[in-house]
Amino acid sequence: MKFCNAMIGADPLDWGRLAQVAEEVGFDSVSVSDHVVFPSYLRSKYPYTPDGSPQFSPDEHWPDVWVAISAMAALTTDLDFMTNIYVLPLRNPFVVAKAIGSVAYMSGGRVALGIGAGWMREEFELLEQPFERRGKRMDEMLEVMRVLWSGGMVEHHGEFYEFDQLEMKPAPPAQVPVYVGGDSEVAFARAARHDGWIGVHYKPRQLIEHCQTLQRVREDAGTADRPFEIVASPLAFPSADLIETLEAVGVTTILTSAWIVAGESQPKGDQAEELIRSYAERFFV
């Protein structure tokens, strides 16, 4: 089993040092989360809480994910990086492909793209991207980005995006893995077409059921024989028995937060580093 530490909550000025510590103690990757702005008033309802309130506060830091990953990649050697979750349809696919491709190229391919369709209409309006049909548009954005990442002269002719031959360099050393978040039928089907699924904050039984559903969806889609990552954060400590059970249903990475597990949403000073070390001592074999 691999382990990924979510950086959300820690001071971004500490992320470089914390990434080095995570690599030192045996974490396989770290993840960063994405929002561009946080409006003072939200009409949109957060889909993952009973009352629709976001699980984060307006004073949370949200550095640009690709800037942050670049900084951490420059200070590490083997640590991988992923987004959890990057709101892809907020952006222009050329700008996103350029940023991700550049980071993947300069880090030696240590980047994975975890995506979601987004829920905050206000952000879409501010960035002048249509909120409606964002899922369909995201699907085509991924087609465009994979073409751009392939290197050489390429073209694309679709419903939302169309261009004649052009080239984008540098190209990443390999196609950037795409992991899809969400637990709707559409999200599972989208994940089955790509490289993995990200499941956040599920009780073990529910997580197991989602993994079994994913396996059926992948079989129906004819992709069950491809490599597939399941990045999951079960609402339970990763005991040896739980890890064995989750591995049996396809989970490949435990997504955690060393400080949130310890009851600290915003660790101060050296606390985040200490908690990363203590998590590794407790749960890594």
Secondary structure as UniProt FT lines:
FT   STRAND          2..6
FT   TURN            8..9
FT   HELIX           12..14
FT   HELIX           15..25
FT   STRAND          29..32
FT   TURN            47..48
FT   TURN            50..51
FT   TURN            58..59
FT   HELIX           65..74
FT   STRAND          80..83
FT   STRAND          86..87
FT   HELIX           88..90
FT   HELIX           93..107
FT   STRAND          111..116
FT   HELIX           121..126
FT   TURN            127..128
FT   TURN            132..133
FT   HELIX           134..149
FT   STRAND          154..157
FT   STRAND          162..166
FT   STRAND          178..181
FT   HELIX           185..193
FT   STRAND          196..202
FT   HELIX           204..221
FT   TURN            224..225
FT   STRAND          229..234
FT   HELIX           240..248
FT   TURN            249..250
FT   STRAND          253..256
FT   HELIX           258..261
FT   TURN            262..263
FT   TURN            269..270
FT   HELIX           271..283
//
